[in-house]
Amino acid sequence: MIDPRRTSSAQWADTWLGVDVGSDISLANAMAREIIHSGLANEKFIQHGTSGFDAYRACVEKYTLERAERETGVPAETIRQTAHAYAKAKRAQICWTLGITEHHNAVDNVLALINLGLLTGHVGRYGGGLNPLRGQNNVQGGGDMGAIPDRLPGFQHVENAELRAKFESAYGAKLHPRQGWHLSAMFEAMERGELTTLYVLGENPIDSEADRHRAVKLMSGLEFLVVQDLFYTKTAELAHVILPGSAGWCETEGTVTSSERRVQRVRAAVPPPEGVRDDMEIIYELAKRFGRDWGKPDAETVWNELRSLSPMHAGMSYKRLEELGGIQWPCYDESHPGEMYLHSRLWREPLIGPRAPFSVVEFEPPVDALSEEYPIRLTTGRHLDSYNTGEQSRRFPSPLRREATLDLSPEDGKRYRVSEGEQVRVSSRRGSVLAPVRFDPGLRPGLAFLAVHFHDEIATNDLTIDAVDAKSGTSEFKATAIRIEKYVEH
Amino acid sequence: MSEQLQAPSPLIPIPRAPAPEIPVPAARRDVQITIDGKRVTVLEGATILDAAKTLGIETPTLCFLETLTPVNVCRVCVVQVEGSRPLVPACSRKVEEGMVVWTDSERVRLSRRVVLEFLASSVDVSTALQLQAYMKRYEARPEKFGPRAATVVQPPKIDNELYVRDYSKCILCYKCAEACGVDAQNTFAIGVAGRGFHAHIATEFEIPLTDSACVYCGNCIGVCPTGALMGKIEYDMRAAGTWDESRQTRTETICPYCGVGCELTVHSQAGQIVRVSSPLDHSVTQGNLCIKGRFGWQFTQSHK
């Protein structure tokens, strides 16, 4: 378990590496160097299925265990043992979540982990692999269906003319031939005045975007904002038009795709509340107003159109999804069982398709640097019983729910002379909030934690930085420099 | 240079490859046994319960569940095995070549009946529908012990807004403790305390659930066969006389929260969700959920 905080999962781990926030690449590269120097690299696989190894080896050569200990705060011997355990394991997986991806160098962090998988051959084999654990029930499905800037459904690139033509002929419409903007690029486009109209479905960016002051300012300046949501969220408060949406999982028919690429059916169990329409019906109605009659909205019809355009979904009829309890893509035809794991092609003799490339990635500390003025590293995260901005999860009476607090190590409590429950002022370079203190022995001195669920009590994103990873568009929610001060009421 | 050219381009789809290989479990030997005079062949490692099922013989079980380790405490599944002095629990006893088993002999029926009578005389079985069906089948008469028979009656424990523990209804099958422990959740908030008639399910030192290690996954509710553990909404509706399973529908769908993809069974009554459970036979989590999946659905009915 690698986590700056000693979480309850870390308490179950055989080994916990309490890595410093944002030093993951140093750790991964030092593990790689140790694996190479100990003769534990899978040379046969590197030779057969990968490219770019020489440049990678030259890069990681700089990351000695001693350097990594300095940069990560993890003892050199622990890094060495972890490297050996990973390389020697019969089967090994690396699983990660937002601690890797909510950084200004998110994609580089992921590439550093992919490098380890390629180095040891723990990819493309039963029981092994690289797993980004998805935090939402259909975030995988959203991307699969083309809700990402550069891909059409089934990850077919929008800038590939042949693929685009296939969709254009099926849709009877011309598609924009260039990739679009991801969320952070949209905010930049608002800043430049190029993006003036926004239609937001089931998202609450006012509470979820980093650097909230900026998000509020830019979204308030939109000429036309439409919000389709279950609730009157902070984002909906800014909207010119609100379309009340349905709860996808229990009020509508369709599919979602889980973290393991499993497409599964969702079904309507209860009718939506009065005055609320099925999300698909709303979109069909909009199409009608734009002059296109798509007929009667029906989830299975839409799904079958997708199957005719996306080869990796072609074999997933509703009937088969039902019979098999979901199918993992790719599933090319109705006799295909779906695939439990990906990339086995890299082991085929002869190799099928292109080699998997190693990537040269270097350690870069978080953008919001610690200083005398802002000496504490704040990281953000989630509680077991809560979910994102809390719109759904705050509406059930959870006995686990705690008051919103700033979590500090007991040592820092002593150092800054604050006691548990005491209100303190928490400031970053962008804003400041008031928060009661709670001591968490799972934090080490110099590390603080705020949850993202309780923006009405503590607006965490008043503090966070919108340093964005250019490749993924994700902000560095995980690393903010803060200071705390005793709060005196006037 | 050539290596650079071979790097994948995002514009070009990766070619289709043969489906990946999945290791096949080692082959198991066939074992032949005789149950109630009929011969049956099953794979080595199967239990008498499995073998009986393939013959269409229904064996009553209370503490057994296919997703939990057998603990052999309820003794309601006992069968007679030739050559064995005591009756043996069908749920855990593995088949052996040539075994001769009787599942409906007078001795088996008597044993099952007495077990059911002991339970029903000491425990409130009013919401234990399966147990009631077994009582009918074995003509159990718990009232024969008279009105002074000892019972486990006690007030229900209502210490949180999500679920109620009514141990007057507990037959001590251990399933909840197993689901809380190594068989599912690994939280160990509850266990079996005390001895003999005083054995009972308890948190450590009998502290309230809200002070215990409980994470409110409710996997204990999912396995409870008697209704001793029950969602608060169902408990309140039953108390108000509005709980009516004949008017409820069940719909299979997927949890709205994280990316695991747990299958949910939504129980609804009059257009409102009243309970969420999860099918034991689903490959993703075998019936197990977390606090959000089992209890976090109330937002769909929120009017705030």
HADDOCK unambig.tbl for C-alpha pairs under 7 A between the chains (distance, minus, plus):
assign (segid A and resid 51 and name CA) (segid B and resid 3 and name CA) 5.67 0.50 0.50
assign (segid A and resid 52 and name CA) (segid B and resid 3 and name CA) 6.75 0.50 0.50
assign (segid A and resid 126 and name CA) (segid B and resid 22 and name CA) 6.33 0.50 0.50
assign (segid A and resid 134 and name CA) (segid B and resid 258 and name CA) 6.72 0.50 0.50
assign (segid A and resid 134 and name CA) (segid B and resid 259 and name CA) 4.70 0.50 0.50
assign (segid A and resid 135 and name CA) (segid B and resid 258 and name CA) 4.64 0.50 0.50
assign (segid A and resid 135 and name CA) (segid B and resid 259 and name CA) 5.18 0.50 0.50
assign (segid A and resid 136 and name CA) (segid B and resid 257 and name CA) 5.60 0.50 0.50
assign (segid A and resid 136 and name CA) (segid B and resid 258 and name CA) 4.06 0.50 0.50
assign (segid A and resid 136 and name CA) (segid B and resid 259 and name CA) 4.71 0.50 0.50
assign (segid A and resid 137 and name CA) (segid B and resid 255 and name CA) 7.00 0.50 0.50
assign (segid A and resid 137 and name CA) (segid B and resid 256 and name CA) 5.71 0.50 0.50
assign (segid A and resid 137 and name CA) (segid B and resid 257 and name CA) 5.40 0.50 0.50
assign (segid A and resid 137 and name CA) (segid B and resid 258 and name CA) 4.70 0.50 0.50
assign (segid A and resid 137 and name CA) (segid B and resid 259 and name CA) 4.11 0.50 0.50
assign (segid A and resid 137 and name CA) (segid B and resid 260 and name CA) 6.94 0.50 0.50
assign (segid A and resid 137 and name CA) (segid B and resid 261 and name CA) 6.25 0.50 0.50
assign (segid A and resid 138 and name CA) (segid B and resid 259 and name CA) 6.66 0.50 0.50
assign (segid A and resid 156 and name CA) (segid B and resid 13 and name CA) 6.86 0.50 0.50
assign (segid A and resid 157 and name CA) (segid B and resid 10 and name CA) 6.83 0.50 0.50
assign (segid A and resid 157 and name CA) (segid B and resid 11 and name CA) 5.30 0.50 0.50
assign (segid A and resid 159 and name CA) (segid B and resid 11 and name CA) 6.84 0.50 0.50
assign (segid A and resid 160 and name CA) (segid B and resid 11 and name CA) 5.67 0.50 0.50
assign (segid A and resid 247 and name CA) (segid B and resid 300 and name CA) 6.67 0.50 0.50
assign (segid A and resid 249 and name CA) (segid B and resid 253 and name CA) 6.58 0.50 0.50
assign (segid A and resid 249 and name CA) (segid B and resid 254 and name CA) 6.27 0.50 0.50
assign (segid A and resid 249 and name CA) (segid B and resid 255 and name CA) 6.82 0.50 0.50
assign (segid A and resid 249 and name CA) (segid B and resid 256 and name CA) 5.73 0.50 0.50
assign (segid A and resid 250 and name CA) (segid B and resid 253 and name CA) 6.96 0.50 0.50
assign (segid A and resid 258 and name CA) (segid B and resid 259 and name CA) 4.89 0.50 0.50
assign (segid A and resid 258 and name CA) (segid B and resid 260 and name CA) 5.74 0.50 0.50
assign (segid A and resid 258 and name CA) (segid B and resid 261 and name CA) 5.09 0.50 0.50
assign (segid A and resid 259 and name CA) (segid B and resid 259 and name CA) 4.88 0.50 0.50
assign (segid A and resid 259 and name CA) (segid B and resid 260 and name CA) 5.82 0.50 0.50
assign (segid A and resid 265 and name CA) (segid B and resid 253 and name CA) 6.34 0.50 0.50
assign (segid A and resid 266 and name CA) (segid B and resid 253 and name CA) 4.35 0.50 0.50
assign (segid A and resid 266 and name CA) (segid B and resid 254 and name CA) 5.55 0.50 0.50
assign (segid A and resid 267 and name CA) (segid B and resid 251 and name CA) 6.94 0.50 0.50
assign (segid A and resid 267 and name CA) (segid B and resid 252 and name CA) 6.62 0.50 0.50
assign (segid A and resid 267 and name CA) (segid B and resid 253 and name CA) 5.30 0.50 0.50
assign (segid A and resid 269 and name CA) (segid B and resid 251 and name CA) 5.44 0.50 0.50
assign (segid A and resid 269 and name CA) (segid B and resid 266 and name CA) 6.56 0.50 0.50
assign (segid A and resid 270 and name CA) (segid B and resid 268 and name CA) 6.98 0.50 0.50
assign (segid A and resid 270 and name CA) (segid B and resid 271 and name CA) 5.12 0.50 0.50
assign (segid A and resid 270 and name CA) (segid B and resid 272 and name CA) 6.36 0.50 0.50
assign (segid A and resid 271 and name CA) (segid B and resid 271 and name CA) 6.26 0.50 0.50
assign (segid A and resid 339 and name CA) (segid B and resid 19 and name CA) 6.33 0.50 0.50
assign (segid A and resid 339 and name CA) (segid B and resid 20 and name CA) 6.60 0.50 0.50
assign (segid A and resid 341 and name CA) (segid B and resid 20 and name CA) 6.97 0.50 0.50
assign (segid A and resid 344 and name CA) (segid B and resid 20 and name CA) 5.75 0.50 0.50
assign (segid A and resid 345 and name CA) (segid B and resid 17 and name CA) 5.88 0.50 0.50
assign (segid A and resid 352 and name CA) (segid B and resid 17 and name CA) 6.76 0.50 0.50
assign (segid A and resid 353 and name CA) (segid B and resid 14 and name CA) 6.18 0.50 0.50
assign (segid A and resid 353 and name CA) (segid B and resid 15 and name CA) 5.81 0.50 0.50
assign (segid A and resid 354 and name CA) (segid B and resid 6 and name CA) 5.48 0.50 0.50
assign (segid A and resid 354 and name CA) (segid B and resid 7 and name CA) 6.00 0.50 0.50
assign (segid A and resid 354 and name CA) (segid B and resid 8 and name CA) 5.45 0.50 0.50
assign (segid A and resid 355 and name CA) (segid B and resid 6 and name CA) 6.14 0.50 0.50
assign (segid A and resid 355 and name CA) (segid B and resid 7 and name CA) 6.03 0.50 0.50
assign (segid A and resid 356 and name CA) (segid B and resid 7 and name CA) 6.73 0.50 0.50
assign (segid A and resid 357 and name CA) (segid B and resid 7 and name CA) 6.04 0.50 0.50
assign (segid A and resid 385 and name CA) (segid B and resid 291 and name CA) 6.18 0.50 0.50
assign (segid A and resid 385 and name CA) (segid B and resid 292 and name CA) 5.98 0.50 0.50
assign (segid A and resid 392 and name CA) (segid B and resid 299 and name CA) 5.34 0.50 0.50
assign (segid A and resid 393 and name CA) (segid B and resid 296 and name CA) 6.09 0.50 0.50
assign (segid A and resid 395 and name CA) (segid B and resid 298 and name CA) 6.26 0.50 0.50
assign (segid A and resid 395 and name CA) (segid B and resid 299 and name CA) 5.21 0.50 0.50
assign (segid A and resid 395 and name CA) (segid B and resid 302 and name CA) 6.91 0.50 0.50
assign (segid A and resid 396 and name CA) (segid B and resid 296 and name CA) 5.79 0.50 0.50
assign (segid A and resid 396 and name CA) (segid B and resid 298 and name CA) 5.64 0.50 0.50
assign (segid A and resid 396 and name CA) (segid B and resid 299 and name CA) 6.86 0.50 0.50
assign (segid A and resid 397 and name CA) (segid B and resid 161 and name CA) 6.07 0.50 0.50
assign (segid A and resid 399 and name CA) (segid B and resid 160 and name CA) 6.26 0.50 0.50
assign (segid A and resid 399 and name CA) (segid B and resid 210 and name CA) 6.70 0.50 0.50
